Amino acid sequence: MELRQRVVDSIGKVLPNILDRTPEVLAEDTRLFDELGMSSSKTLELLLALEEELDIQVDVEEIERKHLESIGSLADFIAGHALVGE
């Protein structure tokens, strides 16, 4: 399975733990801040959980606000910037 799809699947798996609730809908166009109420600290927690879940490293210094708009945009960023198996 390609990394991007693994990222999307893993976001769906770890987000309920980070949000302390199960969102009704977790589609690729689900907006992280507007619809899920993510904060910057929850976003960092999500990134750390994804790194552990997928055995990847993500340089958080490269992330811009546009990469955090939706589940899909975050998956795009991670798939394009992750160092696998580090």
N, C-alpha and C positions, 0 to 999 in steps of 0.2 A: 504494500500500500504506500502511495506517495506520502511524503512528509506533510504536505498541506492538509490532506484528509485526516491523517493521524492527529494533527494539531486540532482540527475542528472537533473530532471525536473526543479528544482529551479535554478540550474546553468544556464540552457538555458533561463530562464525567466529574471534573473537579469544581466547576462553578457552584453547584449546590452547597458544597462544604464551605466555600469561601463566603457565599452570600447568607449562609445559615437558613436557607430555604430553597425549595425547588421551583424555579421559574416555570410558568405555564408553557412558554414557547422559547426554544433556543434554536433559532434559525440563523443562517449566516448573516442575514441583514438585521438581526437583533442588535440594537444600539447599547453598548456597554454602560455608558453613563446615563443616558436619557431614559432607557427602558428598564435597565437592571439596577440602576442606582449605585453603580460602582464608584468608589472613591480612588484617589491616587494610591492610598495604602492598600486597598483591596486589589488594585491592579498589580501592584508589586507582588503581593501574595499570590495572585493568579500566575504571574510569570514564573515565580519560584516553583510553584506546584507543577507547572508545565515542564520546566527544566527537569525536575525530578521524574515526572511521569514518563517523559519521552527520552531521557538520557541525552539532553542537549544543553548547550550554553547559548544564552541570548545576551547581547551587549545592550543593556538598558539605556546606555548613553546615546544610542542611535535612534531610539523610539521617539517619534513625534506625535503630537495630538491626533493627527489624521490617521495614524496607525491604530489608534484606540477607539475609533468611531463605532466599529461593529465587530462581531465575532469573525466575520469574513476578512475584514481589513487587518485584524490582529493575526489571523492565520496566514494571510499573505506575507505580512512582515516577518513573522517567525520562520516561515518556510524559506524566505529569501535571505535571512540573516543568521540562521542558527548554525552553530558548530556542533555537528553530530558526534556523539560518542567521546566527548572530551572528558 
